[in-house]
Amino acid sequence: MPSGLGGSYRSLADDVYKSTTVAENKFNMIESVKKAFSFVAPGNGRSDPLIVRDDGRPEPTIIPAISKMPSDSMDDIELKKIDLQIPTVRSMSRDDSSVSEERVETARGSILVAVQGDRTKPAILTYHDLGLNYISSFQAFFNYIDMRALLDNFCVYHVNAPGQEEGALPLPDDYEYPTMDELAEQLMFVLSHFGLHHVIGLGVGAGGNILARFALANPEKVEALCLINVVSTQAGWIEWGYQKMNARYLRSKGMTQGVLDYLMWHHFGRGTEERNHDLVQVYRNYFERQVNPSNLALFIDAYVRRTDLKLVRELEPNRRKDSTTLLMPVMNITGSLSPHVDDTVTLNGRLDPTNSSWMKISDCGMVLEEQPGKVAEAFRLFLQGQGYAVKLSRKLSTSLSAEGMTTVPSARFIDFTRSTSLDDSDLLSLTHWSNASIHITENPISEAVAC
């Protein structure tokens, strides 16, 4: 740039900027662009060229035909409107018209069960983890768009541990909290209360441990299990010490910062503040305001006193039926950032490899909150393997294409027609179904899958 043009260039640049930002004067920008090509130096009335040759002679100035530019040419890129789209804040509300709550009497007192969906449909039974209940553990997951499609075909029964529901009153001082085995026995009262003959279990953490105990004692009542971050062994010394200290503080001082940090680590693992700050704040506020500390202390005491599930993987085919293991299909899920990854690997090593799957989801610790889409897809495929399907208007869990398909045995077909919950308007005629070639993947997820 020639000397002496710095101030002129800056002033002209300011004119160009002002002319593009003031909507009332559409011709200012055109005049400023004209000046930019001429660069009239102040005081001498002479046009300085933009480019000067090495020998000192000026290059001919080329002035474009700006005058022929339509005066309204800038209307196409003029900013008319700005719409802000703010993402919906994660909320935990008990005001859900699709959920009805009922008290179920058991041998160890009453428990709260929330029912979501059509009760004539197949049943999914859920159980929450420490410090949570059906709202904070499963509400967002079942409101996820892919899970809403499943709700058209299933009825979900959310079981809350004694005294863990939102707004629960403190349990009496002389109340003896049920053990983990007794909490599992309470589920039989739930099935009897609602007239359920068999269920599909979905449990997280402590709730998954309870569902596994129920499935071991009543294998005929559980069709399949989906376990998330479940520990199958008894508590170690480090866990026992931390949990005992947490229970003591909860009884004496309430929800202290130490207990809060432990609960956040238990559910999300480490580094959660950096990857999902808003979600962390939601759960911190929930633990501080919505959880009854004394009731949670009793639940923690019961969990830390848990016994080993005593699952044994029997490699001899002739002795598998007599071994102590989960006989139903099991999907074992964990997050790559969860502190319970090693525990889920231990559980996977104790299950029958012919009917169990292990799945680790990347970039999350609390998989239902951080990666609901991946869990929903895995759960849908898992149900597909058990003969269930969603409505024909959405993704079908079964394929009706005859290419590369195998025919389902008659007994399996009867079970399929019994367990599926398609509407009459969507379900094909029985004759057509019996003649069609239907392929159902028995174990759609490999034994070790990393998403």
NORHU-V674839 format. One record per run of one state. SS is the DSSP state (~ for helix, > for strand, _ for the rest). FROM is the first residue (numbers start at 1). TO is the last residue. If there is no record, write none. Layout:
BEGIN
((SS FROM TO) (SS FROM TO))
END
This chain:
BEGIN
((_ 1 5) (~ 6 21) (_ 22 27) (~ 28 38) (_ 39 39) (> 40 40) (_ 41 46) (> 47 47) (_ 48 51) (> 52 52) (_ 53 57) (> 58 58) (_ 59 65) (~ 66 68) (_ 69 72) (~ 73 77) (_ 78 98) (> 99 106) (_ 107 108) (> 109 117) (_ 118 121) (> 122 127) (_ 128 133) (~ 134 142) (_ 143 144) (~ 145 151) (_ 152 153) (> 154 159) (_ 160 179) (~ 180 194) (_ 195 198) (> 199 204) (_ 205 205) (~ 206 217) (_ 218 218) (~ 219 221) (> 222 228) (_ 229 236) (~ 237 252) (_ 253 256) (~ 257 268) (_ 269 271) (~ 272 275) (_ 276 276) (~ 277 289) (_ 290 292) (~ 293 304) (_ 305 316) (~ 317 319) (_ 320 328) (> 329 335) (_ 336 340) (~ 341 350) (_ 351 355) (> 356 361) (_ 362 366) (~ 367 370) (_ 371 371) (~ 372 385) (_ 386 398) (> 399 399) (_ 400 409) (~ 410 419) (_ 420 429) (~ 430 435) (_ 436 438) (> 439 439) (_ 440 447) (> 448 450) (_ 451 451))
END
